[in-house]
Amino acid sequence: MNERILIAGYGKIGQGLAEHWIAQGARVWGLRRSAAPLPQPVEPLRGDLTDPGSLPAPPPGIDLVYFLATPGRFDDEAYRLTYVEGLRNLVEWLPETAGARLVFVSSTAVYGQTDGRWVDETSPTEPNGFSGRRMLEAERIAADAGGVSVRFGGIYGPGRTRMIDKVRQQEPCVADPPRYTNRIHESDCIGVLAHVGALSHPRPVYLGVDDAPCTQCELMDYIAGLLGLPRPERVSGDPGGLRGSNKRCGNQRLKDSGYRLIYPGYREGYAAIVASG
């Protein structure tokens, strides 16, 4: 393989992607704000996508671009700058983008359904919060550039243990009304991005979730069992962190494209995390 790949927003997911593509023989550049060195043979680029004047000369002949940048704050302005302006600046910075595959990391926050119904890539996107609205705005920029958007659910994995921490701290779960959570293991997040980047004729949008949407209480009960702790207390109200939506996301389009999940559901994924210590 002689592909030339740019990862914009180089963090843990970017590192996993770089390792995958380098193993395939690709040449990889990593763009981030920090001056800290990147692991060889990733070629570092320093620049801030929200500040076009800070960007270096782009590498020529890029075949595949990933947009993985994340905002430093959870507010509307940070999301607008990072996802909308940042992605627009990336497209304008890379004159080859029109001929390259662009993969944008989006979120299931673009859905506003609140009644636990199933959604897929064809379902209405009427987000209730600013994060979903900004993601949807960025998806349109990606689509105009011929790109692909992957709407990920909650990413968990080593170092991403918020739900495990909630159980260990004996926080309650919200049982009334039942609230669904859609998740994907970090290893599958990397796998999905690599898979979509390699498709010859991708669809414009994919849902990046596992096979097992579940309620918050189902997930926390299972984790409690793995840890040998009591089931969490049940409460009523709005669970923190779900940001006003309540839906079950289907991944059939992703599976029809040929992707096979490493961790098909939360049971396999969280069991592996707990077993690894």
N, C-alpha and C positions, 0 to 999 in steps of 0.2 A: 504494500500500500504506500502511495506517495501523497496521501491527503495532507492538507495543511489546515490546522484547526486552531481557532481562537476561542479561548474561554474568558469571557468578560465577567468579572466578579469572581475572583479566584479564592475559594474557601475550601471547606472539607469536601463538599460535593464536587467542586472543580478538581480537587486533587484526585478523587476517585475516577473521574472522567479522564483526566490526563493519563493516569496509569493504564486505563483500558486502551486508549487510543495509541499510546506509545508502544504498548505490547503488540498492537496491530501494525506497527511500522510507520505510524503517522508522525508528522512534525507538529508540535503543540506550542502555542504561545499562551501565556497567562497574563491578563490585564487586571491590575488592582491598584488601589490608592497607596498602599503601603510600600515603603522602599525595602522591606525585608526580602531577602533572596528567596527564590522558588527552588524546589528540588530539581536537580538536573535529571533529564535533559530538557525540562520545560524552559522555554525562553521567556524571560520576564519583560513585561511592559508596564511602566508606571504612568498612571493617569487617572483622573476622576471624570467619569462619564457625565456628571452633572456640570462640569466645567470644561467645555470644548477646548479652551485655550491651553489646558493642562495636558492634552492628549499628545502622545508622540506620533511620529510618522507611522502609519499603519503598515503592517507586514503585507507584502504583495501576494496575490494569488491565493487568498483564503478560500477554502472549499466549504467549510462548515464553521458556523459561529454559534456559541451558546451564550445566552444572556442570563447570568446567575446573580447579578447584583442584588443586594438587600439593603433596605434603609436602616439607618442607625436609630431611628425613633419610630414609635407607632402613632403617627399622626398624619393628617391629610397632606400637609405640605411636604413631609419627608417622602411619602409615597408618590406624590406627584413628581417631585424632583428625580427620584430614583427610577421609577418604572416608566413614567410617561416621557419626561425630558431626557432621562438617561438613555432609554431605548431609541428615541428619535435621534439623539446625538450619535449613538452608535451607528445607526443606519447611514447618517450623513458622513460620518468619519470614514467609513469603509466604502470606497467607491465600488468595490467588487460585490457588495452585499446582494445586489440584484441577481448575480450569478451564483451566489453561495446559498447553502441551506442555512436558514436562521431558525434556531430553536429557543423559544422564550419560555421561561419557567413562570407559570401562572399559578392560580390557586382555586380551590373549590369555593372560596369566598365570593366568586362571581355569581353564585346561586343565592337566591333569597327565599327559597321555599322554607316554610316553618312548620309543616305538618308531618314530617317524617317520610314523605313520599320518595319514591325512586326517581333519580334524575340521570340523564346521560348527556352526551354532547349536543343533542338536538333540543334539550329542554330550555325553557325560557331562562334568560339570565337577567334578573332584576334584583341586584344586590341591595341589601339593607344598609350596609356600612360603607364608609369611604374606602376601605381597603379593597373591597370587591369592585367598586366603581372605578378606581384607578387601575386595577388589574385589567378590567374589561377595556378601558381606554387604551392601555398598552397592547392588549391583544389585537386591537384594530390596527395599530401601527405595524405590528408584526405581520398581520395578514396582508396589509398593503405592500409590504416588502416581500411577499411570497413566503412568509415564514410559517412555522408550526408552533402552536401554544400547547403546553402540557399543564393541565390543571391538577396540581398535586393536592392530596389530602394532608393530614397531619403527618409530618415526617418524624419517625422515631428511630432509635438505634443507640449504639454506644455513645455516651455523652449527651444523648437527647432523651432524657429519662424523666420528663416532667410528670407523667402519670405514675411512674414508680415512686417518685418522690412524694406525690400526693397521698399514695396509699401508706407509705412509711410514716408520714406525718399524721396519719389517721384523720385526713380530711374527709368530709362526707361526700356522697355522690347525690346527684339530683335524680330522683325517681319519678317525680310528678311535676310537670309532664315528662314522659320519657324523652330523652334527647340523644340523637344519634351522632356518632363520631365516625369519620372515615379516615383510615390511616394507611401508611405505606412505610415499609422498612427502608432505612437509608440505603442499604445495598440494592434494593429494587429501584429506588429513586435514581441511582446511578445507572443501573441496568436499563431502565426505561429510556433515559436520555440518550444513552449509547445506541439503543435499538432504534429509536425514532430518528436519530441523526444518520443512521445507516440505511433507512428505507428509501427505495428509489422513487416511490410515489406515495408519500405520506398524506394523510388527511390533514385538514387545517387545525383540528383540535383533537386532543386525547385527554381522557380522564386518567390520572395517575394515582390509582388507589388499589388496595388489595381486594380479595374476594369476600371480605367479611365485615361490612359495616355493622356496628353494634351500638347498644346504648352505653352511656357513660358508666352506669352501674354494672353492666355485664363486663366491661373491660376492667373496672377496678376490682370487682369480685374475683376475676381470674388472676389478676396480679397478686391480690391478697393471698389466694391459694398457693401461688408459686412461692411467696415469701413466708408462708406459714403464719400469716397475720389474720386477725378477725376481718370479716366483711365490713366494709365501710358503712357508717350510719346513712340512712336514707333521709333526704330532706326534699322540700318542695321549693320551686323558684327557678331562676335562670342561672345555669351553671356558668361560672366565669370561664372565659376563653373561647366560647362557641360563637360569640359575636352575632347573636340574633338569628342564625339560620338553623335549620333542623331538617336534614335530608339524608337519604341513602344514595350513594353514588355508585353507578354501575360501570364496570371496566370491560364490557364485551368488545367494544371497538379495539381497545388495546390488545386484547387476547386474539381477536380475529386477525390482527396485523402480524401475529407470530410471536408475541412476547410471552414467556413463561415465567411466572413469578418464582423467585427464590423462597419467599415467605408468603404463602397464599393467604394467610390470615394473622390476626393479632396473637393467636395462641402460639403458633410456631415462632413468630418474631420475638415476643416477650419471653418465651421460654428460653430462647437462645441467649438473650441478654442476661437474664438472671443466672443461667448456667455458667456464663463466662465470668461471673463475679462482678 
